[in-house]
């Protein structure tokens, strides 16, 4: 999906404008494990069930709503949500401020995207990249992603522009809400000196390549090891739904009835001919 990225100046004139495309810069490497029925190794499925009606529902039976109080909802129709989406879908990546990266605490950062220019936007892309590099600043921007207005920053990473979505202040919980944080404690100087010495000994330049997910590696090794001896296959034979079974029973009963009727007609005709 392409977005128009531009810088809004106080006089509302656009100095730098460029079409850019978003590319996910990170990926989840978690190993997904399926749940199987212990007796037959069939994957477990999950159904959407209405607790009030005690029956399964489909996507067509579901509406979206906001719970503003306990068990009190405001239902939002699909047309209303679609209209809101259309009102915002034409918005661009709008850079509204420039700040120092160090001024933003990491708690605000959410997800990172690479930005790439369209086929005619290489010059504008390079201009913004060099401007950010020489100024040492990052751009604060707003963007619409999946119908939600996101706050973001645009900065240089290696030779590319990246956009990182960040939380709004009301999305970050207050420290005062965190329980059991100790108040100021008297620290023994000897203990503090020992701790500071440990920090000094372990201080180094950050190299992300030296860190790895040891659990992920061990789990993959275990999976590879067990492939040869503990692999199970799921049977493709699934029980027919009740309505299909009932249909087959009805067809069989109808066939038996037809056979009996034909037999009686033949018997009756044979007696008349005799």
C-alpha positions as a printed NumPy array, in Angstrom:
array([[  0.   ,   0.   ,   0.   ],
       [  1.392,   3.379,  -1.014],
       [  1.119,   6.553,   1.075],
       [  1.855,  10.151,   0.189],
       [  4.492,  11.377,   2.637],
       [  4.853,  15.109,   3.004],
       [  6.096,  17.688,   5.492],
       [  3.628,  20.275,   6.784],
       [  5.255,  23.632,   7.512],
       [  3.683,  26.445,   9.557],
       [  2.679,  28.264,   6.344],
       [  1.063,  24.983,   5.068],
       [  3.395,  24.768,   2.061],
       [  4.627,  21.303,   1.128],
       [  8.404,  21.273,   0.681],
       [  9.037,  17.545,   0.377],
       [  6.448,  15.141,  -1.015],
       [  6.911,  11.536,  -2.05 ],
       [  4.934,   8.328,  -2.51 ],
       [  6.257,   5.629,  -0.191],
       [  5.342,   2.   ,   0.444],
       [  5.336,   0.281,   3.832],
       [  7.215,  -2.99 ,   4.37 ],
       [  7.178,  -4.843,   7.706],
       [ 10.681,  -4.537,   9.161],
       [ 10.309,  -7.245,  11.792],
       [  8.703, -10.689,  11.945],
       [  7.54 , -13.029,  14.669],
       [  9.791, -16.094,  14.927],
       [  7.686, -17.864,  17.54 ],
       [  7.195, -21.584,  16.869],
       [  3.487, -22.309,  16.647],
       [  2.406, -25.612,  18.178],
       [ -0.956, -27.129,  17.252],
       [ -3.265, -28.871,  19.713],
       [ -4.327, -32.438,  18.81 ],
       [ -6.903, -34.787,  20.294],
       [ -4.864, -37.285,  22.321],
       [ -6.934, -40.288,  21.198],
       [ -6.795, -39.813,  17.421],
       [ -4.299, -36.947,  16.802],
       [ -6.941, -34.834,  15.064],
       [ -6.349, -31.045,  15.28 ],
       [ -8.632, -29.264,  17.733],
       [-10.85 , -26.558,  16.231],
       [-12.445, -23.631,  17.996],
       [-15.993, -22.49 ,  17.37 ],
       [-17.678, -19.16 ,  18.048],
       [-20.59 , -19.835,  20.389],
       [-23.193, -17.413,  21.748],
       [-23.369, -17.915,  25.518],
       [-26.929, -16.579,  25.652],
       [-28.364, -18.806,  22.902],
       [-25.904, -21.669,  23.482],
       [-25.41 , -22.182,  19.751],
       [-22.655, -21.731,  17.207],
       [-22.676, -18.497,  15.2  ],
       [-21.163, -17.481,  11.856],
       [-19.46 , -14.24 ,  10.833],
       [-22.765, -13.044,   9.366],
       [-24.376, -13.336,  12.809],
       [-21.795, -11.104,  14.511],
       [-21.86 ,  -7.316,  14.931],
       [-19.251,  -5.036,  16.492],
       [-19.968,  -3.031,  19.629],
       [-18.247,  -0.931,  22.292],
       [-18.789,  -1.826,  25.951],
       [-18.992,   1.565,  27.684],
       [-20.16 ,   0.061,  31.004],
       [-20.591,  -3.452,  32.421],
       [-22.894,  -5.331,  29.987],
       [-23.893,  -2.057,  28.261],
       [-22.951,  -1.796,  24.605],
       [-23.174,   0.62 ,  21.702],
       [-23.602,  -1.388,  18.494],
       [-21.746,  -0.017,  15.457],
       [-23.044,  -1.036,  12.059],
       [-20.708,  -2.083,   9.219],
       [-21.854,   0.888,   7.113],
       [-20.973,   3.331,   9.893],
       [-17.516,   1.83 ,  10.332],
       [-16.95 ,   1.763,   6.571],
       [-17.891,   5.454,   6.292],
       [-15.364,   6.349,   8.988],
       [-12.756,   4.327,   7.147],
       [-13.455,   6.14 ,   3.859],
       [-13.169,   9.516,   5.578],
       [ -9.623,   8.711,   6.707],
       [ -8.25 ,   6.412,   4.023],
       [ -6.964,   9.254,   1.83 ],
       [ -4.791,  10.749,   4.555],
       [ -1.047,  10.7  ,   4.033],
       [  2.046,  10.192,   6.116],
       [  2.054,  13.736,   7.434],
       [  5.302,  14.844,   9.072],
       [  4.347,  17.593,  11.502],
       [  7.411,  18.05 ,  13.749],
       [ 11.114,  17.277,  14.013],
       [ 12.639,  16.138,  17.325],
       [ 15.662,  14.377,  18.757],
       [ 15.371,  10.583,  18.912],
       [ 16.744,  10.608,  22.467],
       [ 13.714,  12.629,  23.605],
       [ 11.361,   9.676,  23.015],
       [ 11.364,   6.948,  25.652],
       [ 11.409,   3.395,  24.175],
       [  8.149,   2.605,  25.996],
       [  6.353,   4.536,  23.243],
       [  7.687,   2.48 ,  20.318],
       [  5.39 ,  -0.138,  18.798],
       [  6.157,  -1.502,  15.295],
       [  8.728,  -0.723,  12.618],
       [  8.238,  -0.472,   8.85 ],
       [ 10.744,   0.07 ,   6.071],
       [  9.772,   2.849,   3.667],
       [ 10.546,   2.517,  -0.033],
       [  9.828,   5.127,  -2.739],
       [  7.742,   4.581,  -5.841],
       [  9.488,   4.4  ,  -9.212],
       [  9.628,   8.202,  -9.621],
       [ 10.284,   9.187,  -6.01 ],
       [ 13.946,   8.267,  -5.558],
       [ 15.166,  11.88 ,  -5.564],
       [ 12.663,  13.09 ,  -2.943],
       [ 13.387,   9.979,  -0.863],
       [ 17.14 ,  10.631,  -0.967],
       [ 16.588,  14.32 ,  -0.124],
       [ 14.593,  13.51 ,   3.031],
       [ 17.1  ,  10.814,   4.03 ],
       [ 20.077,  13.167,   3.75 ],
       [ 18.174,  15.977,   5.506],
       [ 17.477,  13.734,   8.503],
       [ 21.052,  12.467,   8.544],
       [ 22.668,  15.909,   8.526],
       [ 20.198,  17.475,  10.954],
       [ 20.393,  14.561,  13.382],
       [ 16.614,  14.808,  13.804],
       [ 13.678,  12.467,  13.253],
       [ 10.245,  13.382,  11.921],
       [  7.079,  13.009,  13.99 ],
       [  4.205,  11.981,  11.739],
       [  0.589,  10.834,  11.628],
       [ -0.664,   8.017,   9.409],
       [ -3.803,   5.911,   8.959],
       [ -3.132,   2.158,   9.164],
       [ -6.061,  -0.271,   9.053],
       [ -8.578,   2.481,   9.835],
       [ -6.656,   3.63 ,  12.924],
       [ -4.819,   6.925,  13.156],
       [ -1.292,   6.182,  14.328],
       [  1.407,   8.437,  15.687],
       [  4.777,   7.597,  14.161],
       [  8.352,   8.747,  13.698],
       [ 10.391,   8.689,  10.486],
       [ 14.135,   8.185,  10.803],
       [ 17.154,   6.804,   8.969],
       [ 18.227,   3.196,   9.537],
       [ 21.424,   2.225,   7.7  ],
       [ 20.639,   3.388,   4.139],
       [ 16.838,   3.347,   4.364],
       [ 14.031,   5.413,   5.825],
       [ 12.023,   3.617,   8.483],
       [  8.745,   4.551,  10.099],
       [  8.047,   3.41 ,  13.633],
       [  4.53 ,   3.644,  15.006],
       [  4.442,   4.923,  18.574],
       [  1.777,   4.935,  21.252],
       [ -0.232,   7.997,  22.149],
       [  0.314,   9.204,  25.744],
       [ -3.067,   7.857,  26.888],
       [ -2.052,   4.39 ,  25.642],
       [  0.886,   4.219,  28.049],
       [ -0.156,   3.274,  31.575],
       [  0.877,   5.602,  34.385],
       [  3.672,   4.4  ,  36.644],
       [  1.465,   5.295,  39.594],
       [ -0.874,   2.462,  38.551],
       [  1.866,  -0.164,  38.914],
       [  1.549,  -1.941,  42.276],
       [  4.296,  -2.657,  44.828],
       [  6.926,  -0.24 ,  43.534],
       [  9.189,   0.445,  46.557],
       [  9.741,   3.962,  47.777],
       [ 13.221,   5.415,  48.237],
       [ 15.358,   2.957,  50.164],
       [ 18.64 ,   3.525,  51.954],
       [ 21.324,   1.76 ,  49.937],
       [ 24.564,   0.669,  51.556],
       [ 27.473,   2.308,  49.743],
       [ 29.51 ,  -0.919,  49.62 ],
       [ 26.67 ,  -2.742,  47.874],
       [ 26.273,   0.12 ,  45.412],
       [ 30.011,   0.141,  44.644],
       [ 29.919,  -3.609,  43.955],
       [ 26.931,  -3.229,  41.645],
       [ 28.557,  -0.353,  39.762],
       [ 31.743,  -2.406,  39.346],
       [ 29.717,  -5.245,  37.853],
       [ 28.057,  -2.85 ,  35.404],
       [ 31.453,  -1.488,  34.388],
       [ 32.824,  -4.994,  33.753],
       [ 29.852,  -5.957,  31.582],
       [ 29.693,  -2.679,  29.642],
       [ 30.301,  -3.112,  25.904],
       [ 29.116,  -1.839,  22.532],
       [ 25.707,  -3.153,  21.53 ],
       [ 25.951,  -5.914,  18.921],
       [ 22.559,  -7.529,  18.234],
       [ 24.163, -10.463,  16.411],
       [ 25.666, -11.801,  19.654],
       [ 22.211, -12.476,  21.113],
       [ 19.998, -15.384,  20.09 ],
       [ 16.762, -17.054,  21.166],
       [ 18.136, -20.163,  22.858],
       [ 14.683, -21.604,  23.571],
       [ 13.715, -21.281,  19.881],
       [ 16.913, -23.064,  18.82 ],
       [ 16.492, -25.867,  21.389],
       [ 12.839, -26.383,  20.456],
       [ 13.626, -26.632,  16.73 ],
       [ 16.403, -29.144,  17.498],
       [ 13.95 , -31.227,  19.546],
       [ 11.384, -31.13 ,  16.707],
       [ 13.983, -32.235,  14.147],
       [ 15.142, -35.003,  16.466],
       [ 11.622, -36.346,  16.968],
       [ 10.6  , -36.207,  13.293],
       [ 11.947, -39.68 ,  12.638],
       [ 10.573, -41.46 ,  15.684],
       [  7.538, -39.576,  16.98 ],
       [  5.782, -38.277,  13.865],
       [  2.025, -38.796,  13.842],
       [ -0.328, -38.557,  10.881],
       [ -3.843, -37.228,  11.073],
       [ -6.518, -39.39 ,   9.53 ],
       [ -8.462, -37.781,   6.674],
       [-11.54 , -39.777,   7.647],
       [-13.892, -37.364,   9.353],
       [-17.362, -38.274,  10.587],
       [-20.108, -36.947,   8.368],
       [-22.237, -34.171,   9.845],
       [-25.568, -35.253,  11.302],
       [-27.568, -33.655,   8.522],
       [-25.637, -35.664,   5.894],
       [-26.162, -38.875,   7.866],
       [-29.863, -38.131,   8.158],
       [-30.038, -37.43 ,   4.415],
       [-28.402, -40.743,   3.578],
       [-30.789, -42.548,   5.91 ],
       [-33.742, -40.825,   4.255],
       [-32.507, -41.763,   0.784],
       [-31.99 , -45.39 ,   1.847],
       [-35.485, -45.508,   3.36 ],
       [-36.94 , -44.004,   0.186],
       [-35.08 , -46.584,  -1.927],
       [-36.323, -49.463,   0.268],
       [-39.866, -48.11 ,   0.018],
       [-39.611, -47.916,  -3.774],
       [-38.319, -51.487,  -3.964],
       [-41.197, -52.748,  -1.824],
       [-43.732, -50.842,  -3.921],
       [-42.287, -52.206,  -7.152],
       [-42.293, -55.753,  -5.739],
       [-45.98 , -55.451,  -4.727],
       [-46.968, -54.134,  -8.171],
       [-45.149, -56.981,  -9.905],
       [-46.748, -59.555,  -7.592],
       [-50.199, -58.087,  -8.154],
       [-49.727, -58.022, -11.921],
       [-48.497, -61.628, -11.941],
       [-51.61 , -62.774, -10.039],
       [-53.927, -61.01 , -12.531],
       [-52.167, -62.581, -15.512],
       [-52.471, -65.992, -13.878]])
